[in-house]
Amino acid sequence: MKTIGLLGGMSWESTAIYYKKINEIIRQQLGGLHSAKVLLYSFDFEEIAKMQTHGDWQQAAAVLSDAALILEGAGADAVLICSNTMHMVYPQLAEALKIPVIHIADPTAAAIQQRGLKKVGLLATRFTMEQDFYIQRFKNHYQIEVIVPGHDDRRLVHDIIYDELCKGIVNDTSMHQYVHIIQKLIDSGAQAIVLGCTEIGMLINQTNVAVPVFDTTYLHAQAAVKFCLI
């Protein structure tokens, strides 16, 4: 079994889900007392969030690259960035490391392709929804069109992530607000919904939504297990 390196703490709420899901999948596939070989570097998210807010992506790339190199040096065979937003700096990490960095969008887009879907709605932080590093990967590599909520809805989605989900707060009112925004995306032609922030699965799942839901956290964890068991 290969060793998975996790860049976590962005937020730790979703990193805990990563650890749980990876080990659950290992147990399902191998049985017995098997569990995953995992190395975790967990950030103080307050520091990373300030870099995001200030648009200091160069500094963020340097900090994540340094941490990823520590994981590589400790024996990780691949690295996962346990955050959709921080894939903004994926190119710098991929260049810095000798081991693979498994991109969160790739297993998600592959799962969408397997369902024969061409147009999806994206819920995520405003950074992921408003910049092209994520949406263009879907379009250029997988020919999947991505639509996002309108300006005010993007702000609401973003604020709920940072003010509630990243703090472990799961609010029924926020869930209903998300469901309302999702319905707008469906009405605009979305054939599926991508939960493009690793915390959103705390609030939304398939039971809330009439079209297929793709949880990036689960799919990323699944891809990590697939890699480490090859």
C-alpha positions in Angstrom: 0.0 0.0 0.0 1.3 3.4 -0.9 1.3 6.4 1.5 -1.0 9.3 1.0 0.2 12.8 2.0 -2.6 15.2 3.0 -2.3 19.0 3.0 -5.1 19.7 5.4 -6.5 22.2 7.9 -8.2 24.3 5.2 -10.5 23.8 7.1 -9.8 21.0 9.6 -13.6 20.2 9.5 -13.2 18.8 6.0 -9.8 17.3 6.6 -11.4 15.1 9.3 -13.9 14.0 6.6 -11.0 13.2 4.3 -9.3 11.0 6.9 -12.5 9.2 7.7 -13.6 8.6 4.1 -10.1 7.4 3.0 -10.1 4.9 5.8 -13.7 3.8 5.2 -12.9 3.1 1.6 -9.8 1.2 2.5 -11.8 -0.9 4.9 -14.5 -1.6 2.4 -11.9 -2.7 -0.2 -9.4 -4.6 2.0 -11.5 -5.7 5.0 -10.0 -6.9 8.2 -8.1 -4.3 10.3 -6.7 -2.5 7.2 -6.4 1.3 7.3 -4.7 3.8 5.1 -1.1 4.9 5.4 -1.5 8.7 5.8 0.8 11.6 6.4 -0.9 14.8 7.4 0.4 18.4 7.4 -2.4 20.5 8.9 -2.3 24.3 8.5 -3.6 27.1 10.7 -6.4 28.0 8.4 -6.6 31.6 9.7 -3.2 32.2 8.1 -4.2 30.7 4.8 -7.5 32.5 4.8 -5.8 35.8 5.1 -3.6 35.0 2.1 -6.8 34.2 0.2 -8.6 37.4 1.2 -5.5 39.5 0.3 -5.1 37.7 -3.0 -1.6 36.7 -2.0 -1.6 33.4 -4.0 2.2 33.5 -4.6 2.8 33.4 -0.8 0.2 30.7 -0.5 1.9 28.6 -3.2 5.2 28.9 -1.4 3.7 27.9 1.9 1.9 24.9 0.5 4.8 23.8 -1.6 7.1 23.8 1.4 4.6 21.7 3.4 4.2 19.3 0.4 8.0 18.9 0.2 8.0 17.9 3.9 5.4 15.2 3.1 7.4 14.0 0.1 10.5 13.9 2.3 8.6 11.9 4.9 7.7 9.2 2.4 4.4 10.3 0.8 3.9 8.7 -2.6 1.3 11.3 -3.6 -0.2 14.5 -2.2 -3.7 15.7 -1.9 -4.6 19.4 -1.4 -7.6 19.0 0.9 -9.3 22.1 -0.4 -10.9 23.0 -3.7 -9.9 26.6 -3.4 -6.2 25.9 -2.8 -6.0 24.1 -6.1 -5.4 27.7 -7.3 -1.7 26.9 -6.5 -1.8 23.3 -7.9 0.7 24.2 -10.8 3.3 25.4 -8.3 3.0 22.2 -6.2 3.1 19.9 -9.2 6.2 21.6 -10.4 7.9 21.5 -7.0 7.3 17.8 -6.2 8.7 14.6 -7.8 5.6 12.7 -6.7 2.0 13.2 -8.1 -0.4 15.8 -6.8 -3.9 14.3 -7.4 -6.1 17.2 -8.6 -9.5 17.3 -7.0 -11.3 18.3 -10.2 -10.1 15.3 -12.2 -12.0 12.5 -10.4 -15.0 14.7 -10.1 -15.1 15.5 -13.8 -14.4 11.8 -14.7 -17.4 10.8 -12.6 -19.6 13.4 -14.4 -18.4 12.1 -17.7 -19.3 8.6 -16.8 -22.8 9.8 -16.3 -22.9 11.3 -19.7 -23.5 14.8 -18.4 -22.3 18.0 -20.1 -23.4 20.9 -18.0 -23.1 21.3 -14.2 -23.8 23.9 -11.5 -21.0 24.7 -9.1 -21.2 25.7 -5.5 -17.9 26.8 -4.0 -16.0 29.6 -2.4 -16.1 32.8 -4.4 -12.5 32.3 -5.4 -13.4 28.9 -7.0 -16.6 30.2 -8.6 -15.2 33.5 -9.9 -11.7 32.5 -11.1 -10.9 30.2 -14.0 -8.4 27.7 -12.5 -11.1 25.2 -11.7 -13.9 25.9 -14.2 -11.4 25.9 -17.1 -10.0 22.6 -16.1 -13.5 21.1 -16.4 -14.0 22.8 -19.8 -10.5 22.2 -21.3 -9.8 18.7 -20.1 -13.3 17.2 -20.0 -15.5 19.4 -22.2 -17.9 20.0 -19.3 -19.7 23.4 -19.1 -19.8 24.9 -15.6 -22.4 27.5 -14.5 -22.3 29.4 -11.2 -24.8 31.3 -9.1 -25.4 35.0 -9.6 -23.4 37.6 -7.7 -25.5 37.9 -4.6 -25.9 34.1 -4.4 -22.2 33.6 -4.8 -21.5 35.9 -1.9 -24.1 34.0 0.3 -22.6 30.6 -0.6 -19.1 31.9 0.2 -20.1 33.5 3.5 -21.9 30.3 4.7 -18.7 28.3 4.0 -16.4 30.6 5.9 -18.7 31.8 8.7 -20.4 28.5 9.4 -19.2 25.3 7.8 -15.5 26.0 8.4 -16.4 26.5 12.0 -18.4 23.3 12.2 -21.8 25.0 12.2 -24.5 23.2 10.2 -27.6 25.4 10.0 -31.0 24.4 8.6 -31.7 27.9 7.3 -28.4 27.9 5.4 -29.2 24.4 3.9 -32.5 25.8 2.6 -30.8 28.8 1.1 -28.4 26.5 -0.7 -31.2 24.3 -1.9 -32.9 27.4 -3.3 -29.7 28.5 -5.1 -29.2 25.0 -6.5 -32.7 25.0 -7.9 -31.9 28.3 -9.8 -28.9 26.5 -11.3 -31.1 23.5 -12.3 -33.6 26.0 -13.8 -30.6 27.4 -15.8 -29.8 24.1 -17.3 -27.5 22.4 -14.8 -27.8 18.6 -15.2 -25.9 18.0 -11.9 -24.5 19.9 -9.0 -20.8 19.9 -8.0 -20.1 20.5 -4.3 -16.9 22.4 -5.1 -15.9 23.2 -1.6 -14.8 20.4 0.7 -17.1 21.5 3.5 -20.3 21.7 1.5 -21.1 18.0 1.9 -21.7 18.8 5.6 -24.8 20.7 4.5 -25.9 19.3 1.1 -26.2 15.8 -0.2 -28.2 13.8 -2.7 -31.3 13.8 -0.6 -31.5 17.6 -0.9 -31.2 17.8 -4.7 -33.3 16.5 -7.6 -30.3 16.1 -10.0 -27.1 14.1 -9.4 -24.8 15.5 -6.8 -21.0 15.1 -7.0 -19.2 15.5 -3.7 -15.6 16.5 -4.5 -14.3 15.5 -1.0 -15.5 11.9 -1.4 -14.4 11.6 -5.0 -10.9 13.0 -4.1 -10.6 10.5 -1.2 -11.7 7.7 -3.6 -9.0 8.7 -6.1 -6.4 8.7 -3.4 -7.3 5.2 -2.3 -7.3 4.0 -6.0 -3.8 5.4 -6.3 -2.4 3.9 -3.1 -3.8 0.4 -3.9 -2.4 0.2 -7.4 
